[in-house]
Amino acid sequence: MYRTSLLLLLLLSLACGRIHLLQEGRYQMSATEVLTDTCGVLAQPDDLWDGSLLLMGNVVRFDYELLQPPIPMSGVFLSRTERFTANGTALNTPFRVRGRDCLVGSITVTINADTDEGAEPPGTVFTGTLRVHVETRGTPEDEACTCEVAATLRAVHE
């Protein structure tokens, strides 16, 4: 009986994963530096669209509001750190590039970030990099719609 209870407790602790400082909820994202914007979508240099964060142990889910509905991103925290990565893709979607309406083949979003452990209150800020890659469907008229946005970011819990 004691051994079974101990085994059950061990299995439950492994299934839950680690507890992270970062709080779940909505985050307002802004660029601290724009590295590239060949899409011409950052009207204000600090606009990066917002999103909602959900954590399940080491697993990260981020709904990024670049499009409506948001692009679902998933990823993980790296082992023994407060650093995470998340990726998401939207396929065959309309997107405005340099003032032109495009139907693009894919939009891929990647966030690599660290929890700002010095933020007050704790767990309310993450910083890192954002990359948005827009790929056309391969037709010559769509070629002008291929572009990329890259920036360093700061995200603050709302």
C-alpha positions, 0 to 999 in steps of 0.5 A, spaced: 500 500 500 505 504 502 509 503 495 503 504 491 501 511 494 509 513 493 509 510 486 502 514 484 505 520 488 511 520 483 507 519 477 503 525 478 509 529 480 512 527 473 506 529 469 505 536 472 512 538 470 515 544 473 512 550 476 514 556 472 514 564 474 511 566 468 503 568 469 498 565 465 494 571 461 494 576 456 500 580 454 501 586 451 507 586 446 512 591 444 518 591 440 524 594 443 528 594 437 526 592 430 531 588 426 527 587 420 520 589 417 520 588 409 512 586 410 511 594 412 506 592 418 509 595 424 506 602 423 508 604 430 515 601 431 513 598 438 507 594 435 507 587 435 500 585 437 498 582 443 497 574 445 494 570 451 499 565 454 497 558 457 502 554 461 501 546 462 508 544 466 513 545 461 509 546 455 507 553 453 501 555 449 501 562 446 495 565 442 498 570 438 493 576 435 497 577 428 491 575 425 484 573 427 482 568 429 489 568 433 495 564 431 496 558 436 503 557 438 506 551 442 512 550 445 516 548 451 521 551 456 528 549 456 530 544 461 532 547 468 531 555 465 525 560 465 527 560 457 522 558 452 520 557 445 514 557 441 512 556 434 505 557 430 503 557 423 497 559 419 496 557 412 492 560 406 490 566 409 489 573 407 495 578 410 496 585 408 503 586 406 506 593 404 499 596 403 497 590 399 492 585 400 495 578 399 493 571 400 499 568 402 501 560 403 503 560 410 505 565 416 510 562 421 511 565 427 517 564 432 518 567 439 524 565 443 524 568 450 526 569 457 522 570 463 524 577 466 526 574 473 527 581 476 520 584 474 515 587 479 510 583 480 514 577 479 512 573 473 509 578 469 514 580 463 518 576 458 523 578 453 526 575 447 525 575 439 520 575 435 520 572 427 514 572 423 515 569 416 510 570 410 511 565 404 507 566 398 503 560 394 508 560 389 505 564 383 508 570 380 503 575 382 504 573 389 511 574 390 511 581 392 508 578 398 514 574 401 516 578 407 519 578 414 518 581 421 524 580 426 524 584 433 526 584 440 520 584 444 518 585 451 511 583 453 508 585 459 502 581 463 495 585 462 
